């Protein structure tokens, strides 16, 4: 991406390398990361479901790419999706392909009896541990990372990236690992174009989050809630807020609350906003294109697909509004639905024009239908949020260790025992 626009609040790191020699760039990038890792050890957290090990053309490629780098001190697999010992061992041994000299690899068996016992111990102190899912798995595995105390920088990305390459990994890590940058958090972004279908993907971001946040900017501006307006402008600055790839300094990670539902990504951006000044935050263009599994719309099933995702994201933002002094009632939600829908239709027109000029297929009617469903999902989210007193965030590890001082020791023992 050859444009060089900078957002007003955070630093954007573009993909200029692609204009020259990408192979030479990757060689120099990995050389730099090797030097950085000597002073600030680097770790990688991989949230994975048991079933993903049976998609070798995706996960196998990822393992082959990661095994070509030498700058990772530690890799932790947040393994969910199975309570069976036999399946855990199968997955653990599969990920052990990542082991090499100077690199430790451990799998955290999230649904195993030892980790479940740790959850119960934390809950005894009236501290929420959330519900099973990516957020909970990432949170407990981060606790293990913090307990080990062997990495200063941690990167996280999913295990279903069809277009994965070690360039993505290196670029994700470099901004936070580079001591000259002074960044403590870096979010990835990328294009989402299907090369086979010649279509734009990323519906949740394109058709919901971007216009929804824009609608909230307009509403908070006109109601003179300027602090909330600044918050939403910060979110709007991210080019792909739902991207699951980011890196951060360990000391920051210990202070972050983690959402256990589909609000994980926007919640993380909000946590970072509360704890860092903008100059410590970056986003980086990770790769030319990005492809992973797609969620169904599930317009009639609020428990799954994009329906559940949108509801969870909306609930997070509504809870944030209410907890920061903005009252919400049915009339407000009606205004929000109408404003979102109006803004989203202008976005659809822009996407249509963009696709036309780039020779992509674009079904404008279908996109407008999806927007109307998303508008209705807003109402579902409000009905759920009205009766919920708490949010969906698991407290930070700094908070947990305050009430359960020996929890890191328990985590170390549990994970080591499961990996014997």
The 8 nearest C-alpha neighbors of each residue, nearest first, counted from 0:
[[1, 14, 2, 15, 13, 17, 287, 284],
 [0, 2, 15, 3, 14, 13, 18, 17],
 [3, 1, 0, 4, 13, 15, 14, 5],
 [4, 2, 5, 1, 13, 0, 11, 12],
 [3, 5, 2, 6, 11, 13, 12, 1],
 [6, 4, 11, 10, 3, 7, 9, 12],
 [5, 7, 8, 236, 9, 10, 4, 11],
 [6, 8, 9, 5, 236, 10, 233, 232],
 [7, 9, 277, 6, 233, 10, 236, 278],
 [10, 8, 277, 281, 280, 6, 278, 7],
 [9, 11, 281, 282, 5, 12, 280, 6],
 [12, 10, 282, 5, 281, 283, 13, 9],
 [13, 11, 283, 282, 284, 10, 14, 281],
 [14, 12, 284, 15, 283, 11, 0, 3],
 [13, 15, 0, 16, 284, 17, 1, 12],
 [14, 16, 17, 18, 13, 1, 0, 19],
 [17, 15, 14, 18, 19, 21, 24, 20],
 [18, 16, 15, 19, 21, 14, 20, 0],
 [19, 17, 16, 15, 20, 1, 21, 14],
 [18, 20, 17, 16, 21, 15, 24, 23],
 [19, 21, 23, 22, 24, 17, 16, 18],
 [22, 20, 24, 23, 17, 16, 25, 19],
 [23, 21, 25, 24, 20, 26, 27, 19],
 [24, 22, 26, 20, 25, 21, 27, 28],
 [23, 25, 21, 27, 22, 26, 28, 20],
 [26, 24, 28, 22, 27, 23, 21, 29],
 [25, 27, 23, 24, 29, 28, 22, 30],
 [26, 28, 30, 24, 25, 29, 31, 23],
 [29, 27, 25, 31, 30, 26, 24, 32],
 [30, 28, 32, 31, 26, 27, 25, 33],
 [29, 31, 27, 33, 28, 32, 26, 34],
 [32, 30, 28, 34, 29, 33, 27, 35],
 [31, 33, 35, 29, 34, 30, 36, 70],
 [32, 34, 70, 36, 30, 31, 35, 29],
 [35, 33, 31, 32, 36, 37, 30, 38],
 [34, 36, 32, 37, 33, 38, 39, 176],
 [37, 35, 40, 39, 33, 38, 34, 70],
 [38, 36, 35, 34, 39, 40, 33, 70],
 [37, 39, 36, 35, 40, 34, 151, 33],
 [40, 38, 36, 151, 37, 35, 41, 152],
 [41, 39, 36, 150, 151, 72, 37, 38],
 [42, 40, 152, 71, 150, 72, 153, 36],
 [41, 43, 73, 153, 71, 74, 72, 150],
 [44, 42, 74, 154, 153, 155, 75, 73],
 [43, 45, 155, 75, 74, 76, 154, 46],
 [44, 46, 76, 156, 77, 157, 155, 47],
 [47, 45, 77, 157, 76, 137, 78, 44],
 [48, 46, 78, 158, 77, 45, 79, 49],
 [47, 49, 79, 80, 50, 51, 78, 46],
 [48, 50, 80, 51, 52, 79, 81, 90],
 [51, 49, 48, 52, 53, 80, 54, 47],
 [50, 52, 53, 54, 49, 48, 47, 58],
 [51, 53, 54, 50, 49, 55, 58, 90],
 [52, 54, 51, 50, 55, 49, 58, 56],
 [53, 55, 51, 52, 56, 57, 58, 50],
 [56, 54, 59, 58, 57, 53, 52, 60],
 [55, 57, 59, 54, 60, 58, 161, 61],
 [58, 56, 55, 161, 60, 59, 54, 159],
 [57, 59, 61, 55, 60, 56, 54, 62],
 [60, 58, 55, 62, 61, 57, 56, 63],
 [61, 59, 63, 57, 58, 62, 56, 64],
 [60, 62, 58, 64, 59, 63, 163, 65],
 [61, 63, 65, 59, 64, 60, 66, 58],
 [64, 62, 60, 66, 61, 65, 59, 67],
 [63, 65, 61, 165, 62, 66, 67, 164],
 [66, 64, 62, 67, 63, 68, 165, 61],
 [67, 65, 63, 64, 68, 97, 62, 69],
 [66, 68, 65, 64, 63, 69, 165, 62],
 [69, 67, 66, 65, 70, 71, 29, 64],
 [70, 68, 71, 67, 33, 66, 72, 102],
 [69, 71, 33, 36, 68, 32, 72, 41],
 [72, 70, 41, 42, 73, 69, 102, 43],
 [71, 73, 102, 41, 42, 40, 101, 70],
 [72, 74, 42, 103, 102, 71, 104, 43],
 [75, 73, 43, 104, 42, 44, 103, 105],
 [76, 74, 44, 105, 106, 104, 45, 43],
 [75, 77, 106, 45, 78, 46, 107, 44],
 [78, 76, 46, 107, 136, 140, 45, 47],
 [79, 77, 47, 108, 76, 48, 107, 109],
 [80, 78, 48, 109, 81, 49, 47, 110],
 [79, 81, 48, 49, 78, 82, 50, 110],
 [80, 82, 83, 79, 49, 110, 86, 87],
 [81, 83, 110, 111, 84, 80, 87, 86],
 [84, 82, 86, 85, 81, 87, 111, 110],
 [83, 85, 87, 86, 88, 82, 111, 81],
 [84, 86, 88, 83, 87, 89, 90, 82],
 [87, 85, 89, 83, 88, 84, 90, 81],
 [86, 88, 84, 90, 89, 85, 91, 83],
 [89, 87, 91, 85, 86, 90, 92, 84],
 [88, 90, 86, 92, 87, 91, 93, 85],
 [89, 91, 93, 87, 92, 88, 86, 49],
 [92, 90, 88, 94, 93, 89, 106, 87],
 [91, 93, 95, 89, 94, 90, 88, 96],
 [92, 94, 90, 91, 95, 96, 89, 52],
 [95, 93, 96, 91, 92, 97, 90, 76],
 [94, 96, 92, 97, 98, 93, 91, 104],
 [95, 97, 94, 98, 93, 92, 62, 99],
 [96, 98, 95, 94, 66, 62, 99, 104],
 [99, 97, 95, 96, 104, 102, 103, 100],
 [98, 100, 102, 101, 97, 103, 66, 96],
 [101, 99, 102, 98, 103, 69, 72, 97],
 [100, 102, 99, 72, 103, 69, 71, 73],
 [103, 101, 72, 73, 99, 100, 98, 71],
 [102, 104, 73, 74, 98, 72, 105, 101],
 [105, 103, 74, 98, 75, 73, 95, 102],
 [104, 106, 75, 76, 107, 74, 418, 103],
 [107, 105, 76, 75, 91, 108, 77, 78],
 [106, 108, 77, 109, 78, 414, 76, 140],
 [109, 107, 111, 78, 110, 106, 79, 87],
 [108, 110, 79, 111, 107, 114, 78, 136],
 [111, 109, 82, 108, 115, 81, 79, 112],
 [110, 112, 108, 109, 82, 113, 114, 115],
 [113, 111, 115, 114, 116, 110, 82, 108],
 [112, 114, 116, 115, 413, 111, 117, 417],
 [115, 113, 117, 116, 112, 111, 109, 118],
 [116, 114, 118, 112, 117, 113, 111, 110],
 [115, 117, 119, 113, 114, 118, 112, 120],
 [116, 118, 114, 120, 115, 119, 121, 113],
 [119, 117, 115, 121, 116, 120, 122, 114],
 [120, 118, 122, 116, 117, 121, 123, 115],
 [119, 121, 117, 123, 118, 122, 116, 124],
 [122, 120, 118, 123, 119, 124, 126, 117],
 [121, 123, 119, 126, 125, 124, 120, 127],
 [122, 124, 120, 121, 125, 119, 126, 118],
 [123, 125, 122, 126, 121, 402, 120, 403],
 [126, 124, 122, 123, 127, 121, 128, 120],
 [127, 125, 122, 124, 121, 128, 123, 394],
 [126, 128, 129, 393, 122, 125, 394, 121],
 [127, 129, 393, 118, 126, 130, 122, 135],
 [130, 128, 127, 259, 393, 135, 131, 391],
 [129, 131, 132, 259, 135, 128, 260, 134],
 [132, 130, 135, 129, 136, 133, 259, 134],
 [133, 131, 135, 134, 136, 130, 259, 260],
 [132, 134, 136, 135, 137, 46, 259, 131],
 [135, 133, 259, 137, 136, 132, 258, 138],
 [134, 136, 138, 259, 137, 132, 133, 131],
 [137, 135, 133, 138, 134, 77, 139, 109],
 [136, 138, 140, 134, 135, 139, 133, 141],
 [137, 139, 135, 141, 140, 136, 134, 142],
 [138, 140, 142, 141, 136, 137, 135, 143],
 [141, 139, 143, 137, 142, 138, 77, 136],
 [140, 142, 144, 138, 143, 139, 137, 145],
 [143, 141, 139, 145, 140, 144, 146, 138],
 [142, 144, 146, 140, 141, 145, 410, 147],
 [145, 143, 141, 147, 142, 146, 140, 148],
 [144, 146, 142, 148, 143, 147, 141, 253],
 [145, 147, 407, 143, 144, 148, 142, 411],
 [148, 146, 144, 145, 149, 143, 411, 150],
 [149, 147, 145, 146, 150, 144, 151, 143],
 [148, 150, 147, 40, 151, 144, 72, 73],
 [151, 149, 40, 41, 152, 42, 148, 153],
 [150, 152, 249, 39, 40, 248, 41, 153],
 [153, 151, 248, 41, 249, 150, 247, 42],
 [152, 154, 42, 43, 246, 247, 41, 249],
 [155, 153, 246, 43, 245, 44, 172, 42],
 [156, 154, 44, 244, 245, 43, 45, 246],
 [155, 157, 244, 243, 45, 158, 245, 154],
 [156, 158, 159, 46, 45, 243, 160, 47],
 [157, 159, 160, 47, 58, 45, 46, 156],
 [158, 160, 291, 157, 161, 57, 292, 58],
 [161, 159, 291, 163, 162, 158, 290, 57],
 [160, 162, 57, 290, 291, 163, 159, 289],
 [163, 161, 160, 290, 289, 164, 288, 291],
 [164, 162, 160, 161, 61, 167, 165, 60],
 [165, 163, 166, 167, 64, 162, 61, 168],
 [164, 166, 168, 167, 64, 169, 65, 163],
 [165, 167, 169, 164, 168, 170, 25, 286],
 [168, 166, 285, 165, 170, 169, 164, 286],
 [169, 167, 165, 171, 166, 170, 172, 164],
 [168, 170, 166, 172, 171, 167, 173, 165],
 [171, 169, 173, 167, 172, 168, 285, 166],
 [170, 172, 168, 169, 173, 167, 187, 246],
 [171, 173, 169, 170, 174, 246, 175, 176],
 [172, 174, 176, 170, 175, 177, 171, 169],
 [175, 173, 177, 176, 172, 182, 180, 185],
 [176, 174, 182, 177, 183, 173, 172, 247],
 [177, 175, 173, 174, 172, 178, 35, 152],
 [176, 178, 179, 174, 175, 173, 180, 35],
 [179, 177, 180, 181, 176, 175, 35, 182],
 [178, 180, 177, 181, 182, 176, 174, 175],
 [179, 181, 178, 182, 177, 174, 175, 176],
 [180, 182, 178, 179, 279, 183, 175, 177],
 [183, 181, 279, 175, 180, 280, 184, 174],
 [182, 184, 248, 247, 279, 175, 280, 181],
 [185, 183, 247, 280, 182, 246, 175, 281],
 [184, 186, 281, 282, 246, 245, 280, 247],
 [187, 185, 245, 282, 244, 283, 281, 188],
 [186, 188, 283, 244, 282, 245, 285, 284],
 [189, 187, 284, 239, 283, 285, 238, 242],
 [188, 190, 284, 285, 286, 288, 289, 191],
 [189, 191, 288, 192, 289, 287, 188, 286],
 [192, 190, 200, 289, 288, 199, 201, 189],
 [191, 193, 199, 198, 200, 190, 194, 288],
 [192, 194, 197, 196, 198, 195, 199, 191],
 [195, 193, 197, 196, 192, 198, 288, 290],
 [194, 196, 193, 197, 198, 192, 359, 290],
 [195, 197, 193, 198, 194, 360, 192, 359],
 [198, 196, 194, 193, 359, 195, 360, 192],
 [199, 197, 360, 196, 193, 359, 192, 200],
 [198, 200, 192, 191, 193, 201, 197, 361],
 [199, 201, 191, 192, 202, 198, 193, 205],
 [202, 200, 204, 203, 205, 191, 199, 206],
 [203, 201, 205, 206, 204, 200, 207, 199],
 [204, 202, 207, 201, 206, 205, 208, 305],
 [203, 205, 208, 202, 207, 201, 206, 209],
 [206, 204, 202, 203, 209, 207, 201, 208],
 [207, 205, 202, 203, 204, 370, 343, 208],
 [206, 208, 203, 204, 211, 210, 209, 205],
 [207, 209, 204, 211, 210, 212, 203, 206],
 [208, 210, 212, 211, 207, 205, 204, 213],
 [211, 209, 213, 343, 212, 342, 207, 208],
 [212, 210, 208, 214, 339, 213, 209, 207],
 [211, 213, 215, 214, 209, 210, 208, 231],
 [212, 214, 210, 216, 211, 215, 209, 217],
 [215, 213, 211, 217, 339, 212, 216, 338],
 [214, 216, 212, 218, 217, 213, 219, 211],
 [217, 215, 213, 228, 219, 214, 218, 231],
 [216, 218, 220, 214, 215, 219, 221, 213],
 [217, 219, 215, 221, 220, 216, 222, 214],
 [218, 220, 224, 222, 228, 216, 221, 217],
 [221, 219, 223, 217, 218, 222, 228, 216],
 [220, 222, 218, 223, 219, 217, 224, 216],
 [221, 223, 219, 220, 224, 218, 225, 217],
 [224, 222, 220, 225, 221, 219, 228, 218],
 [225, 223, 219, 227, 222, 226, 220, 228],
 [224, 226, 228, 223, 227, 229, 220, 219],
 [227, 225, 229, 228, 224, 230, 219, 223],
 [228, 226, 230, 229, 225, 224, 231, 219],
 [227, 229, 225, 216, 231, 219, 226, 230],
 [230, 228, 232, 226, 227, 231, 233, 225],
 [231, 229, 227, 233, 228, 232, 226, 234],
 [230, 232, 234, 233, 228, 229, 216, 235],
 [231, 233, 235, 229, 234, 230, 228, 236],
 [232, 234, 230, 231, 236, 235, 229, 8],
 [235, 233, 231, 236, 232, 237, 230, 240],
 [234, 236, 232, 233, 237, 231, 212, 209],
 [235, 237, 233, 234, 6, 238, 232, 8],
 [238, 236, 235, 240, 239, 234, 282, 233],
 [237, 239, 240, 188, 236, 235, 189, 282],
 [238, 240, 188, 241, 242, 237, 204, 189],
 [241, 239, 237, 242, 238, 265, 264, 204],
 [242, 240, 264, 239, 243, 204, 265, 203],
 [243, 241, 239, 240, 244, 188, 187, 264],
 [242, 244, 156, 241, 157, 245, 264, 155],
 [245, 243, 156, 187, 155, 242, 186, 157],
 [244, 246, 186, 185, 155, 187, 154, 171],
 [247, 245, 154, 185, 153, 184, 172, 155],
 [248, 246, 184, 183, 153, 152, 175, 185],
 [247, 249, 152, 183, 251, 250, 151, 153],
 [250, 248, 252, 151, 251, 152, 247, 153],
 [249, 251, 252, 248, 253, 254, 151, 247],
 [252, 250, 249, 248, 253, 254, 255, 247],
 [251, 253, 249, 255, 254, 250, 248, 247],
 [252, 254, 396, 251, 250, 397, 255, 395],
 [253, 255, 395, 252, 251, 397, 396, 256],
 [256, 254, 395, 252, 253, 270, 257, 251],
 [255, 257, 395, 394, 393, 392, 254, 258],
 [258, 256, 393, 392, 255, 259, 138, 134],
 [259, 257, 392, 263, 391, 260, 134, 393],
 [258, 260, 134, 135, 129, 391, 392, 263],
 [261, 259, 262, 258, 263, 134, 311, 391],
 [262, 260, 308, 263, 311, 312, 259, 264],
 [261, 263, 312, 260, 311, 265, 264, 266],
 [264, 262, 258, 266, 261, 265, 260, 267],
 [263, 265, 267, 266, 241, 262, 268, 243],
 [266, 264, 268, 267, 262, 263, 269, 240],
 [265, 267, 269, 263, 264, 268, 262, 258],
 [266, 268, 270, 264, 269, 265, 263, 271],
 [269, 267, 265, 271, 266, 270, 272, 264],
 [270, 268, 272, 266, 267, 271, 265, 273],
 [271, 269, 267, 273, 272, 268, 255, 266],
 [270, 272, 268, 274, 269, 273, 275, 267],
 [273, 271, 269, 270, 274, 275, 268, 276],
 [272, 274, 270, 271, 275, 269, 276, 268],
 [275, 273, 271, 272, 270, 276, 251, 254],
 [276, 274, 272, 271, 273, 279, 277, 280],
 [275, 277, 278, 279, 274, 272, 280, 273],
 [278, 276, 9, 280, 279, 8, 275, 272],
 [277, 279, 280, 276, 9, 10, 182, 8],
 [278, 280, 182, 277, 183, 276, 181, 275],
 [281, 279, 184, 277, 278, 182, 9, 185],
 [282, 280, 10, 185, 9, 11, 186, 184],
 [283, 281, 186, 11, 185, 187, 12, 10],
 [282, 284, 12, 187, 285, 11, 188, 13],
 [283, 285, 188, 13, 189, 14, 286, 187],
 [286, 284, 167, 283, 189, 187, 170, 188],
 [285, 287, 288, 167, 284, 189, 289, 166],
 [288, 286, 190, 189, 289, 285, 0, 284],
 [287, 289, 190, 286, 191, 189, 192, 290],
 [290, 288, 191, 162, 190, 189, 291, 286],
 [289, 291, 161, 162, 160, 191, 288, 193],
 [292, 290, 160, 161, 159, 293, 289, 162],
 [293, 291, 159, 294, 290, 160, 161, 295],
 [292, 294, 291, 295, 201, 200, 290, 304],
 [293, 295, 304, 305, 296, 292, 297, 303],
 [294, 296, 304, 297, 305, 293, 303, 306],
 [295, 297, 305, 298, 304, 306, 294, 369],
 [298, 296, 300, 304, 299, 295, 306, 303],
 [297, 299, 296, 300, 306, 372, 301, 305],
 [300, 298, 297, 301, 306, 296, 302, 303],
 [301, 299, 297, 302, 298, 303, 306, 304],
 [300, 302, 306, 307, 303, 299, 297, 298],
 [303, 301, 307, 300, 306, 304, 297, 308],
 [304, 302, 307, 301, 306, 300, 297, 305],
 [305, 303, 295, 294, 306, 297, 296, 307],
 [304, 306, 296, 308, 307, 309, 294, 295],
 [307, 305, 301, 304, 309, 308, 297, 298],
 [308, 306, 303, 310, 302, 301, 305, 309],
 [307, 309, 305, 261, 311, 306, 310, 312],
 [308, 310, 312, 306, 311, 307, 305, 313],
 [309, 311, 380, 307, 313, 308, 312, 376],
 [312, 310, 314, 308, 309, 262, 313, 261],
 [313, 311, 262, 309, 315, 314, 310, 308],
 [314, 312, 316, 310, 315, 311, 317, 309],
 [315, 313, 317, 311, 312, 316, 380, 384],
 [314, 316, 318, 312, 313, 317, 319, 262],
 [315, 317, 319, 313, 318, 314, 320, 312],
 [318, 316, 314, 320, 319, 315, 313, 321],
 [319, 317, 321, 315, 316, 320, 314, 322],
 [318, 320, 316, 322, 317, 321, 315, 323],
 [321, 319, 317, 323, 325, 318, 322, 316],
 [322, 320, 325, 318, 323, 319, 324, 326],
 [321, 323, 319, 320, 324, 318, 325, 317],
 [324, 322, 320, 321, 325, 319, 227, 318],
 [323, 325, 321, 322, 326, 320, 224, 319],
 [324, 326, 321, 320, 323, 327, 322, 224],
 [327, 325, 321, 324, 328, 320, 331, 322],
 [328, 326, 331, 325, 321, 329, 332, 330],
 [327, 329, 331, 330, 332, 326, 333, 385],
 [328, 330, 332, 331, 333, 327, 381, 334],
 [331, 329, 333, 332, 328, 334, 327, 335],
 [330, 332, 334, 328, 333, 329, 327, 335],
 [333, 331, 335, 329, 334, 330, 336, 328],
 [332, 334, 330, 336, 331, 335, 329, 337],
 [335, 333, 331, 337, 332, 336, 338, 330],
 [336, 334, 332, 338, 333, 337, 339, 331],
 [337, 335, 333, 339, 334, 338, 374, 332],
 [336, 338, 340, 334, 335, 339, 341, 333],
 [337, 339, 335, 341, 340, 336, 214, 334],
 [340, 338, 342, 336, 211, 214, 341, 337],
 [341, 339, 343, 337, 338, 342, 336, 344],
 [340, 342, 338, 344, 339, 343, 337, 345],
 [343, 341, 339, 345, 344, 340, 210, 338],
 [344, 342, 346, 340, 210, 345, 341, 339],
 [343, 345, 347, 346, 341, 342, 340, 348],
 [346, 344, 348, 342, 343, 347, 349, 341],
 [345, 347, 343, 349, 344, 348, 350, 342],
 [346, 348, 344, 350, 349, 345, 351, 343],
 [349, 347, 351, 345, 346, 350, 352, 344],
 [348, 350, 346, 352, 351, 347, 353, 345],
 [351, 349, 353, 347, 352, 348, 354, 346],
 [350, 352, 348, 354, 349, 353, 347, 355],
 [351, 353, 355, 349, 350, 354, 356, 348],
 [354, 352, 350, 356, 351, 355, 349, 357],
 [353, 355, 359, 357, 351, 352, 356, 350],
 [356, 354, 352, 358, 357, 353, 359, 351],
 [355, 357, 353, 354, 358, 352, 359, 351],
 [358, 356, 354, 355, 359, 353, 352, 360],
 [357, 359, 355, 356, 354, 360, 197, 353],
 [360, 358, 354, 197, 357, 198, 355, 361],
 [359, 361, 198, 197, 354, 358, 362, 355],
 [360, 362, 363, 351, 359, 354, 198, 355],
 [363, 361, 365, 364, 366, 360, 351, 367],
 [362, 364, 366, 365, 361, 367, 351, 347],
 [363, 365, 367, 366, 362, 368, 369, 361],
 [366, 364, 368, 367, 362, 363, 369, 370],
 [365, 367, 369, 363, 368, 364, 370, 362],
 [366, 368, 370, 364, 369, 365, 363, 371],
 [369, 367, 365, 371, 366, 370, 364, 372],
 [370, 368, 372, 366, 371, 367, 373, 365],
 [369, 371, 373, 367, 372, 368, 374, 366],
 [372, 370, 374, 368, 369, 373, 367, 375],
 [373, 371, 369, 375, 374, 370, 376, 368],
 [374, 372, 376, 370, 375, 371, 369, 377],
 [373, 375, 371, 372, 377, 376, 336, 370],
 [374, 376, 372, 377, 373, 378, 371, 379],
 [377, 375, 373, 379, 378, 374, 310, 372],
 [378, 376, 380, 375, 374, 379, 381, 373],
 [377, 379, 381, 376, 375, 380, 382, 332],
 [380, 378, 376, 382, 377, 381, 383, 310],
 [381, 379, 310, 377, 383, 378, 382, 314],
 [380, 382, 384, 378, 383, 379, 385, 377],
 [381, 383, 379, 385, 380, 384, 378, 386],
 [384, 382, 380, 381, 385, 386, 379, 387],
 [383, 385, 381, 387, 386, 382, 314, 380],
 [386, 384, 382, 383, 387, 381, 388, 380],
 [385, 387, 384, 383, 388, 382, 381, 389],
 [388, 386, 384, 389, 385, 383, 390, 318],
 [387, 389, 386, 390, 384, 385, 318, 391],
 [390, 388, 387, 391, 318, 392, 384, 386],
 [389, 391, 392, 318, 388, 315, 387, 314],
 [390, 392, 258, 259, 393, 260, 389, 129],
 [393, 391, 258, 257, 390, 256, 259, 394],
 [392, 394, 257, 256, 128, 127, 258, 129],
 [395, 393, 256, 398, 392, 396, 257, 399],
 [394, 396, 256, 255, 398, 254, 397, 253],
 [395, 397, 399, 253, 398, 400, 254, 142],
 [398, 396, 395, 400, 399, 253, 254, 401],
 [397, 399, 396, 395, 401, 400, 394, 402],
 [400, 398, 396, 401, 402, 397, 403, 395],
 [399, 401, 404, 403, 402, 397, 398, 396],
 [400, 402, 398, 399, 403, 404, 397, 396],
 [401, 403, 400, 399, 404, 398, 124, 121],
 [404, 402, 400, 406, 405, 401, 399, 121],
 [405, 403, 400, 406, 401, 402, 407, 399],
 [406, 404, 408, 407, 403, 409, 400, 410],
 [405, 407, 409, 408, 403, 404, 410, 400],
 [408, 406, 146, 410, 409, 405, 411, 143],
 [407, 409, 411, 406, 410, 405, 412, 146],
 [410, 408, 406, 412, 407, 411, 413, 405],
 [411, 409, 407, 413, 408, 412, 143, 414],
 [410, 412, 408, 414, 409, 413, 415, 407],
 [411, 413, 409, 415, 410, 414, 416, 408],
 [414, 412, 410, 416, 415, 113, 411, 409],
 [415, 413, 417, 416, 411, 412, 107, 410],
 [414, 416, 418, 412, 417, 413, 411, 419],
 [417, 415, 413, 419, 414, 418, 412, 411],
 [418, 416, 414, 415, 419, 413, 108, 107],
 [419, 417, 415, 416, 414, 105, 106, 91],
 [418, 416, 417, 415, 414, 105, 88, 413]]
